[in-house]
Amino acid sequence: MLAFGPAPTEGAPLAVKVLNLSARGDLIEAAANLFSHLRALDAVGAEAIAVMPIPHHGLGEAINDRLRRAAAR
């Protein structure tokens, strides 16, 4: 699971691995962590990745776009 922000989502305890893009809810930090976190989840053999909502403004638009592209592959 890719988390975002300080509050874990309801299903987080059920995830095999949870990585937080930014516990502070900082979009710059989230963008910087995105690819390394995706690679780390891929490395543990994740068949699917749940993603907490990312705001749709500023860098959040780019992060959401990249996540949509990754989901389409």
N, C-alpha and C positions, 0 to 999 in steps of 0.2 A: 504494500500500500504506500502510496505517496501522500503524505499528510501535508497540511499547510496551516500554519497558525498555532496558537497555544493550546487550543482545546482539541483533544483527540475525538475523532468521529465515533459513532456508536459501534461500528463493526471492527474497530482497530484491534481489540484483543483477539479476534479470530484470524487475523492476518498472520501469515508465516513470518513476514518481515515488514516492519514499518520504518520508513525513512521520511523525515520531515524536511521539506524543501526550505522552510524557514519557520522556526518556532515563534519568531517575533512577528510573522506576517509581513515580512519585508520582501517586496517583489524583486528587488535587485539581488538579494541573497538567494531567493528562489530560482531566479534565472541562472545564477552562477552554479547552483547545485543540480540543476535539472539533468544534464547529460551524465554526470557521475552517478547520480542516484538511479537513473534508468539502467546504466551499465551494471551497477551493483545488484539490482533486482534481476536482471537478466542472468547474471553470474550464479545466482542461487537457484536458477531454473524456474523462475516464475512463469507460469503459463498465462496468467492474466494479472493485470495491475489495476487496482482500484485507486482512484485519485479523488481527494477531497476537492471541493470547489475552489477555484482560483479566481480572484476578481477579474472582471473583463474590462480593465482600464490600464493604460500605460503598458508596462512590460507584461502585465497579465494577459493582454491580447496576444502577444508573441508566444508566451508560454502555452496558452490554450491552443493556439494554432499548431504548435509543434506536437502537442499531445494528440490533437485530432489526426495529424499526419501519421504519427506513430501507430495510432489505433487502426488506421486504414490499411496498414501493411500486413 
